[in-house]
Amino acid sequence: MSTLAMLLPSTVPVSVQRDLWDWSLYAVSLGAAVTAIVLFLPWALERRRRPEIQIDWALSLDGDPANVDDWPADPVPKITPGQAICVRVAILNVGDRASEGSLANFVVPDCFELRNSYDPEAKPLLSGNLTAGLPPEHRVAFFAPRPNPWAPGTWFMLTYQLTYPTSSTPDQPLRTRLQFEISDSRFNRTGRRFIPNLFPPSEQGDAQTGEPWPPASPGRPRFRWVHAAPYGRVVCSRGSRRDVRDLEVLPRAREGGGSHDLPR
């Protein structure tokens, strides 16, 4: 029995003596960890910030930019050869970061005469596009402006005139498609985020003549979700956002006008 007791390990209290140098190392390690977190957190939050887009279409069947009306996705306006129409695409940065080198493309089939309303002398570029081009060659005409600077909460508007020439009147109704695409290196793949972001108030305070300045605060910042709009309509991919509208060209002008207004 005594032999067994000798083989069992005995518990001996051990005390650890830490000098000033050890406590200094602990303090330096803790300080380094806190500094790393403080420096990394703003960088991580900044990486989450990115621009995002809302695309609004408007159309004027008489070609006057002052008469443009909202153009929903479903209606397909009918036009006749020789009829000049005005198309306006307005984009809003609904994200929380300014765009970095974004490039827009307004693309139409090359059967249309395309003019920039702000610069009528500018000539469109020519290329191929499977979405907007007509078979078999899918040739298109397009303008490629750069909406910079494009800060959060700001609009950028593109206005163009389109005319289907009378020299190439179709034999039957011709369905055509217009495409708008914008590219930016900060666009993600899905067009939405899984975690809401903190945004400032969407409206600024106003003060009319005779009212005190500065105006009252419009409110507090709020958390909200960010996604491309209209939701479910804009095609999203990494670095790109796209949307389209359709037009139908009639074979000949109808009596009494030759165009159909958009349904309201």
N, C-alpha and C positions, 0 to 999 in steps of 0.2 A: 504494500500500500504506500509506503514511504517512497519507494522507487517510482511509482506512478505519479505521485505528487511532484517529484523532482523533474519529470518529463513535461509536465504541463507548463505552458508559457505563463510567465508572471506579468502582471500589469504594473508598469512603472510610470508614474506621472512624468511628463516631459514638458518643460517650459521653454518657449521660444523667445529669445531676446532680440528685439529689433532696435537698431540704433537710428540715429538721425539720418544716415545715408539711405536706409531702407524706406523710411517714411518719405524722404525726398523723391525716391523712385516712384513710389505709389502716387504721390501728388503730380509728378510730371506725366505719368501714364494717364491718370484721370483727366488732366488738362488737355493732353493730346487727343483723347477720345472725344471730349466735349467740343474741342475746336474742329475736329473732323466732321462731327455731326452738324455743327453750326454752318460750316462752309459747304457741306454737301447738300443740305436741305434746300437753300435757295436755288442751287443749280438744278436739283431734281424738279422743283416746282416750275422753274423756268422752262425746262424741257417739256413739261406738260402743256404749256401754253402754245397755241397754234391758231392760225386763221381758219375760219369756216365760212361757208357761203350760203346765202339765200338768193335764188334766181327768180326774178319777176319778168314776165313777158308782157308787152303791150303792142297793139296793132291799130293802125289807121288805114282804112280802106280807101280814103281819098288822097293819101300821100302827104297829108299835112301833119307835121310832128306835134302841133298844138292840139290835135284831135285824137290822140292815141287813147285807146281804151284797153282795160285789162284783157289779156288773152289767156283764158284757161287752157288746160291741156287737152280736153276732149273735143271742143268744136273744131271743125275743119272749114275755114272760110273758103269761099269760091271766088275766084278772080277771073278776069278775061285778058287776053293778050292786049298789050298797050296800056293796061291800067297800072298806074304807079301806086304802090302801097308803101307805108312807112312802118318799120319794125323797130321797136325799142326793147333792149335787154338791159335791165337794171340789176346790179348785184350789190348785196349788202354783206359786209363782213360781220357775221354774228359771233365770231370767235373772240378770243382775248389776247390776240397778238397781231401785229401788223404783218402784212404779206411780205415775203422775201423773194423778189424777182418773179412775180407771177406773170403769166402770159395767157391772154384770152384769144379765142378763135371763134369768129362768126362765119359759119360755113353754109353756102347755098349751092344748089346745082348750077353748073355753068351755063345752063339755058337761060338763066336770069341775068339781066343787067343790074349789077350791084354797085351802089354808090354810098359813100360815107356822107351823111347829112352835114357833118361839121367840116368836111373837107371834100367838096364835090369833085375836085380835080384829082384826088388820089385814085390810083388804079388798084383794083384787087389783085391778089396773087392767085395763081392757078395750081391745082394739085389733084390728087385722087383721094376719095373718101368713100368707104363702103356704106356708111350711114346716110349721108346726104346726097351722094352722087347717084345719077340715074344709070341703069345698065345700058349697054354692056361695059362701058369704060369707066363709069363712076367718076366722071370729071366734076370738079367743084371750083368755085371761086370763093375767096375768103379774105377777110382782114384779120390781122393779128396784133391788136393793141396791147400795151402793157399798163395795167391799172395800178401804177405806183405814183406816190405812196398810197397805200390802201389800209388805213388804220382801222381798228375795231370801231364799229358803230357808224362807219361812213359808207356812202353809196358811190357807185361808179356806173355811169350810164353810157350805153352805146346805142346810137340811132343810125339806121340805114334805110335807104330807099331801094326797093326792088321793082323791076318791071320785066314782064315777060314780053319779048318783042313780037310785034305783029307779023314779022317775016317768017316766023316758025310756028304758026298756029297749029295746035295738035288736032288730029282727026277725031279724037275721043277725049273725055275728061282725063286729065293727067294729074296723078297724085304725086306731090313733091314733099320733101322734108327739109327743114332748116335745123341746123345744129349749132348750139353754143357750148363751148368747152373752155374751161379755165384750168391751168396747170400751176401748181406751186409745190415746192419740195417739202413743205410742212403739212400738206394734206395727208391724213392717215388713210388706211384702207377702207374703213367702214363708214366714215362720215359722221361718226358719233363717238361719245366717250362713256366709259363705264362708271366714272366718278364725276359728280357735279362740280362745277367750278364757281368760285366767288366772283361776282360781277358787280361793278358800281351801278347806281341807279340808271335806268335806261333813258330817263328824261332829265334834262337840266332845268334848274329853276329859272323862271322868267319874271321880269318886273317891267310893267308898262310905264309909260310916261306918268310921272307924278307919284309912282310907288317907290318905296325905299329900296336902295341898293346897298349891299348885295341882296339878292332875293333869298327867300327862305330855302332851306335845304330840301331837295326833292325826295330825300329818304335815305335809308341805309343800304349798304351793299347786301346782295342776296345770293344764295346758292341757286344755280339752275343748270339744267342739262344743256349741252351743246350738241347740235346735229345739223347736217345739211338740210336745207329747206327749199321747196316743199318736201316734207318728210315722205319717203317712199317713192318719190318721183325722180329726184336727182340720182343719176348713176354715179356711184363712188368707187374709186380705185385709188391705189397709192399714188399720190401726186396729181390726181385729176378729178374733176367734177364735170358731168355732162347733162344736158337736157335738150329736148327737141320740140318742135311744133310742125304741124302738117298744113299744107295748102293744096287746094285743088284748082287746076287751070282748066277752064271750060273751053270747048272747041271753038265757040263763036260767041259774040256778045248777044245777050238776050235783049228783047224789047223792053224799053223802059229803064235801062241802066246797065245790067250785066254783072252786078255784084250782090252778095248776100251779106247782110250785117251779122255780126256775132250774136248768138243767142245770149240773152241776159238772164 
